[in-house]
Amino acid sequence: MSRRARHITAPSPSRRVRRLGRGATTALVAATTFGTLFAASSGGAQTRVEPSGAAGARLARVVSTPAPVCQSVAATATSKARTSCLAWSVRDTWAGHEPVVAVLDFHPQGQAAGVYAYAGWMRTAATVLGLYLGYEGPGTTTLSRGPEEVPATGLSRLLATFNSGFYEKDGAAGFFTNHTLYYPMIKGLATVLRYTDGTVGITQWEGGPTPGPTVVMARQNLPLLVNNSAPTPSTANNYAWGLTLHGVAAVWRSALGIDRNGNLIYAAAPAQTAASMASVMVQLHCVRAMELDINPEWPIFVTYAGPGARSPTLDVPNPNQIPNRFLYTSTKDFFAVFLSRGPGDPQPW
């Protein structure tokens, strides 16, 4: 059992919707300052749903803590198979607000004994998702690369950091941050976006090479891994999901998904194919997800024990990474999560 996860006996179907993790609430409604609701269209694209009338004056989005992740524990010679559920562990209690970042270790359904996936959940209504270049990633450019590490102006509000996607030379993809288009957007690719109102989305890009005026951050990487809460058909072709170390099919992989409430979920795990990583994201209740970086050197998710990036914790136990990885100049581009000061709060730079 994970040292951070608490087992919960799986409730009956009629009661399961009422049984959430530690500190959970079933239907907290935020003030209108939290921004715009999102709904999934039949094609998997992000559709904005604007509140209207009296209801719109009272509601902006439903806020909920992450649902437990349930798994079936394999039977042994002396016991029967048992379904258990794991509650998320909140990591940002120092900030003095309701849970914003939580982590979880769990056994991916149907995978070999001893394989664990490592996940991080982020409440997007209360955070700023920032995207930063490294000194090499995503690729060469004549434009300013920015701080190439977590900027000093954001350290007091830093909640988490995690890896981004491929180098541009390994997979052409759009990259837009801090009002600058470093690489043009490509139609059909999976894209994580942040909008001017502070909301985020993960979708298949159907626009042109330049993001529209409501987009303040966009990072693409390959096609969608999960769409409509199911692995996409292309995950069956493992060769289409990046060159792996020594050519083996199952390696360390990472992914970023979005749940039905518009919150982000990161996950990384060793010994994963594209198809099995997609299943991990479905198990985490993602409605859409995209693959991020792969192979042992890159997956990382870090949380911090206090303001000023105090006592960083490596929440993905990858032996190739160190906890303070993004507190000095980084080789590759990365994401950072900050406590928001209000809707549309710009990322520190």
Rosetta blueprint (number, residue, H / E / L):
1 M L
2 S L
3 R L
4 R L
5 A L
6 R E
7 H E
8 I E
9 T E
10 A L
11 P L
12 S L
13 P H
14 S H
15 R H
16 R H
17 V L
18 R L
19 R L
20 L L
21 G L
22 R L
23 G L
24 A L
25 T L
26 T L
27 A L
28 L E
29 V E
30 A L
31 A L
32 T H
33 T H
34 F H
35 G L
36 T L
37 L E
38 F E
39 A E
40 A E
41 S L
42 S L
43 G L
44 G L
45 A L
46 Q E
47 T E
48 R E
49 V E
50 E L
51 P L
52 S L
53 G H
54 A H
55 A H
56 G H
57 A H
58 R H
59 L L
60 A L
61 R L
62 V E
63 V E
64 S L
65 T L
66 P L
67 A L
68 P L
69 V E
70 C E
71 Q E
72 S E
73 V E
74 A L
75 A L
76 T E
77 A L
78 T L
79 S E
80 K L
81 A L
82 R E
83 T E
84 S E
85 C E
86 L E
87 A E
88 W L
89 S E
90 V E
91 R L
92 D L
93 T H
94 W H
95 A H
96 G L
97 H L
98 E L
99 P L
100 V L
101 V E
102 A E
103 V E
104 L E
105 D E
106 F E
107 H L
108 P L
109 Q L
110 G L
111 Q L
112 A L
113 A L
114 G L
115 V L
116 Y L
117 A E
118 Y E
119 A E
120 G E
121 W E
122 M E
123 R L
124 T H
125 A H
126 A H
127 T E
128 V E
129 L E
130 G E
131 L E
132 Y E
133 L L
134 G L
135 Y L
136 E L
137 G L
138 P L
139 G L
140 T L
141 T L
142 T L
143 L L
144 S L
145 R L
146 G L
147 P L
148 E L
149 E L
150 V L
151 P L
152 A H
153 T H
154 G H
155 L H
156 S H
157 R H
158 L E
159 L E
160 A E
161 T E
162 F E
163 N E
164 S L
165 G L
166 F L
167 Y L
168 E H
169 K H
170 D H
171 G L
172 A L
173 A L
174 G L
175 F E
176 F E
177 T E
178 N L
179 H L
180 T E
181 L E
182 Y E
183 Y E
184 P L
185 M L
186 I L
187 K L
188 G L
189 L L
190 A E
191 T E
192 V E
193 L E
194 R E
195 Y E
196 T L
197 D L
198 G L
199 T L
200 V E
201 G E
202 I E
203 T E
204 Q E
205 W L
206 E L
207 G L
208 G L
209 P L
210 T L
211 P L
212 G L
213 P L
214 T L
215 V E
216 V E
217 M E
218 A E
219 R E
220 Q E
221 N L
222 L L
223 P L
224 L E
225 L E
226 V E
227 N E
228 N L
229 S L
230 A E
231 P E
232 T L
233 P H
234 S H
235 T H
236 A H
237 N L
238 N H
239 Y H
240 A H
241 W H
242 G L
243 L L
244 T L
245 L H
246 H H
247 G H
248 V L
249 A L
250 A L
251 V E
252 W E
253 R E
254 S E
255 A E
256 L E
257 G E
258 I E
259 D L
260 R L
261 N L
262 G L
263 N L
264 L E
265 I E
266 Y E
267 A E
268 A E
269 A E
270 P E
271 A E
272 Q E
273 T L
274 A H
275 A H
276 S H
277 M H
278 A H
279 S H
280 V H
281 M H
282 V H
283 Q H
284 L L
285 H L
286 C L
287 V L
288 R E
289 A E
290 M E
291 E E
292 L E
293 D E
294 I E
295 N L
296 P L
297 E L
298 W L
299 P L
300 I L
301 F E
302 V E
303 T E
304 Y L
305 A L
306 G E
307 P L
308 G L
309 A L
310 R E
311 S L
312 P L
313 T E
314 L E
315 D L
316 V L
317 P L
318 N L
319 P L
320 N L
321 Q L
322 I L
323 P L
324 N L
325 R H
326 F H
327 L H
328 Y L
329 T L
330 S L
331 T L
332 K L
333 D L
334 F E
335 F E
336 A E
337 V E
338 F E
339 L E
340 S L
341 R L
342 G L
343 P L
344 G L
345 D L
346 P L
347 Q L
348 P L
349 W L
